[in-house]
Amino acid sequence: MIFKMEKEKKRDIKRSIKRIFRKENLLKSVVVFATLALILASILPYIL
């Protein structure tokens, strides 16, 4: 019974990892990271 629950948890973790590393999600995260980097690069020189 306990082993069955542990296997289900591992499956859920594997599913969530697969969802994160889909091409669409990976591309979206790269685009968001790039836009944040550009915004910070343009704002930080004025602040510092």
C-alpha positions in Angstrom: 0.0 0.0 0.0 2.7 2.5 1.0 4.8 1.4 -2.0 1.9 2.1 -4.3 1.5 5.6 -3.0 5.3 6.3 -3.5 5.0 5.1 -7.1 2.1 7.4 -7.7 4.1 10.3 -6.3 7.0 9.5 -8.5 4.7 9.3 -11.5 3.2 12.7 -10.6 6.7 14.2 -10.3 7.8 12.7 -13.7 4.6 14.1 -15.3 5.2 17.6 -13.9 8.8 17.5 -15.1 7.7 16.4 -18.6 5.1 19.3 -18.6 7.8 21.8 -17.7 10.2 20.6 -20.4 7.8 20.6 -23.3 9.0 22.6 -26.3 6.3 25.2 -25.9 6.9 25.8 -22.2 10.6 25.9 -22.6 10.3 28.4 -25.4 8.0 30.6 -23.4 10.3 30.5 -20.4 13.3 31.5 -22.7 11.3 34.4 -24.2 10.2 35.6 -20.7 13.8 35.4 -19.4 15.2 37.2 -22.4 12.7 40.1 -22.1 13.4 40.4 -18.4 17.1 40.5 -19.1 16.6 43.2 -21.7 14.4 45.3 -19.4 16.9 45.0 -16.5 19.8 45.8 -18.8 18.1 49.0 -19.9 17.0 50.1 -16.4 19.9 49.1 -14.1 22.5 51.6 -15.5 20.2 54.5 -14.5 19.5 53.1 -11.0 23.2 52.2 -10.2 
